[in-house]
Amino acid sequence: MIQKFQRAHYRLKVWQKSIDLIEFVYRSVRDFPREEIYGLTSQIKRSAISIPLNIAEGCGRESTKEKKRFFVMARGSLVELETQSIIAVRLGFMNPETHDRFLDRLNEISAMLSGLISAVLRRTSNDGLATPFSDSDAISLRSFAT
């Protein structure tokens, strides 16, 4: 990955895993029927892309309330993606083996997002602003960052 700037969210494993998920999603929907290109295929891609976008936007926000809101939206996109994948299997567009790998990735990211939300809430200062991530936070964020 080319990184000109080192943004805080680049270090988050949950963001990295969600970027990896996009690649997996794009490969998985490649063989969906052509008539679904503007339907389910497009919805699945948009939901997958929304996950790291919301994580990144949450990291760029100042208040804990805003951070939490974007991280929760990322989790909402993940649940949408899960539902869309179930529909894809039922319609015969995705095979069960691919779906199992898909769900494994979604479950891992969901757990990481829940942990990230909890970590942000624990770090709230008295004025409602999230304290900036610092080197001393490395221990508490170790499970989310590389």
C-alpha positions as CSV (number, residue, x, y, z in Angstrom):
1,M,0.0,0.0,0.0
2,I,1.3,3.4,-0.9
3,Q,1.2,5.8,2.0
4,K,2.3,9.3,1.6
5,F,0.8,10.3,5.0
6,Q,0.6,8.1,8.1
7,R,-3.0,8.6,9.3
8,A,-4.1,7.1,12.6
9,H,-6.6,4.7,11.0
10,Y,-3.9,3.2,8.8
11,R,-2.6,1.5,12.0
12,L,-5.9,0.0,13.0
13,K,-6.2,-3.7,12.2
14,V,-10.0,-3.3,11.8
15,W,-9.5,-0.8,9.0
16,Q,-6.8,-3.0,7.4
17,K,-9.0,-6.0,7.6
18,S,-12.0,-4.1,6.1
19,I,-9.8,-3.0,3.2
20,D,-8.9,-6.7,2.7
21,L,-12.6,-7.5,2.8
22,I,-13.2,-5.2,-0.1
23,E,-10.8,-7.1,-2.3
24,F,-12.5,-10.4,-1.2
25,V,-15.9,-8.9,-2.0
26,Y,-14.9,-7.7,-5.4
27,R,-13.5,-11.2,-6.3
28,S,-16.6,-12.9,-4.9
29,V,-19.1,-10.9,-6.9
30,R,-17.2,-11.1,-10.1
31,D,-19.3,-14.1,-11.3
32,F,-22.7,-12.7,-10.2
33,P,-25.2,-12.5,-13.1
34,R,-24.7,-9.5,-15.4
35,E,-28.3,-8.3,-14.7
36,E,-27.3,-7.8,-11.0
37,I,-24.5,-5.3,-11.8
38,Y,-26.8,-2.4,-10.7
39,G,-28.6,-4.4,-8.1
40,L,-27.2,-6.8,-5.5
41,T,-23.7,-6.6,-6.9
42,S,-23.6,-2.8,-6.5
43,Q,-25.2,-2.9,-3.1
44,I,-22.7,-5.5,-1.8
45,K,-19.7,-3.4,-3.1
46,R,-21.1,-0.2,-1.6
47,S,-21.7,-1.8,1.8
48,A,-18.2,-3.3,1.8
49,I,-16.6,0.0,0.9
50,S,-18.6,1.9,3.5
51,I,-17.0,0.0,6.4
52,P,-13.4,1.3,6.1
53,L,-14.7,4.7,5.0
54,N,-16.7,5.1,8.2
55,I,-13.8,3.9,10.3
56,A,-11.5,6.5,8.7
57,E,-14.1,9.2,9.1
58,G,-14.6,8.3,12.7
59,C,-10.8,8.5,13.3
60,G,-10.9,12.0,11.9
61,R,-13.5,13.2,14.3
62,E,-12.9,15.1,17.5
63,S,-15.6,14.1,19.9
64,T,-16.2,10.6,21.3
65,K,-19.9,10.9,20.3
66,E,-18.9,11.5,16.6
67,K,-16.2,8.8,16.7
68,K,-18.7,6.3,18.1
69,R,-21.4,7.3,15.5
70,F,-19.1,6.6,12.6
71,F,-17.8,3.3,14.1
72,V,-21.4,2.2,14.7
73,M,-22.3,3.1,11.1
74,A,-19.4,1.0,10.0
75,R,-20.8,-1.9,12.0
76,G,-24.2,-1.2,10.4
77,S,-22.7,-1.5,6.9
78,L,-21.2,-4.7,8.0
79,V,-24.6,-6.1,9.0
80,E,-26.0,-4.9,5.7
81,L,-23.3,-6.8,3.9
82,E,-24.0,-9.9,5.9
83,T,-27.6,-9.8,4.9
84,Q,-26.8,-9.2,1.3
85,S,-24.5,-12.2,1.3
86,I,-27.3,-14.4,2.7
87,I,-29.5,-13.2,-0.2
88,A,-26.7,-13.9,-2.7
89,V,-26.4,-17.5,-1.4
90,R,-30.2,-18.0,-1.5
91,L,-30.3,-16.8,-5.0
92,G,-27.5,-19.1,-6.0
93,F,-25.0,-16.3,-6.8
94,M,-22.5,-17.2,-4.1
95,N,-21.5,-20.8,-3.1
96,P,-21.7,-21.9,0.5
97,E,-17.9,-22.3,0.9
98,T,-17.3,-18.7,-0.2
99,H,-20.1,-17.6,2.1
100,D,-18.5,-19.3,5.1
101,R,-15.2,-17.5,4.4
102,F,-17.1,-14.3,3.9
103,L,-18.9,-14.7,7.3
104,D,-15.6,-15.6,9.1
105,R,-14.2,-12.2,7.9
106,L,-17.4,-10.3,8.8
107,N,-17.4,-11.9,12.3
108,E,-13.8,-10.9,12.9
109,I,-14.3,-7.3,11.8
110,S,-17.5,-7.0,13.8
111,A,-15.7,-8.1,17.0
112,M,-12.9,-5.7,16.3
113,L,-15.4,-2.8,15.7
114,S,-17.2,-3.6,19.0
115,G,-13.8,-3.5,20.7
116,L,-12.9,-0.3,19.0
117,I,-16.1,1.4,20.1
118,S,-15.6,0.2,23.7
119,A,-12.0,1.5,23.6
120,V,-13.1,4.9,22.4
121,L,-15.8,5.2,25.1
122,R,-13.2,4.3,27.8
123,R,-11.0,7.1,26.6
124,T,-13.5,9.9,26.9
125,S,-12.3,13.0,28.7
126,N,-14.6,15.0,31.0
127,D,-15.5,17.5,28.3
128,G,-16.9,14.8,26.0
129,L,-13.9,15.0,23.6
130,A,-12.0,11.9,22.8
131,T,-8.4,12.2,23.9
132,P,-6.1,11.9,20.9
133,F,-4.4,8.5,20.3
134,S,-0.9,8.6,21.6
135,D,2.0,6.2,22.1
136,S,0.8,5.5,25.6
137,D,-2.4,4.1,24.1
138,A,-0.5,1.5,22.2
139,I,-1.2,-1.1,25.0
140,S,-4.9,-0.6,25.1
141,L,-5.2,-0.5,21.3
142,R,-2.8,-3.4,20.6
143,S,-5.6,-5.7,19.5
144,F,-6.7,-3.1,16.9
145,A,-3.4,-1.9,15.5
146,T,-0.4,-3.6,13.9
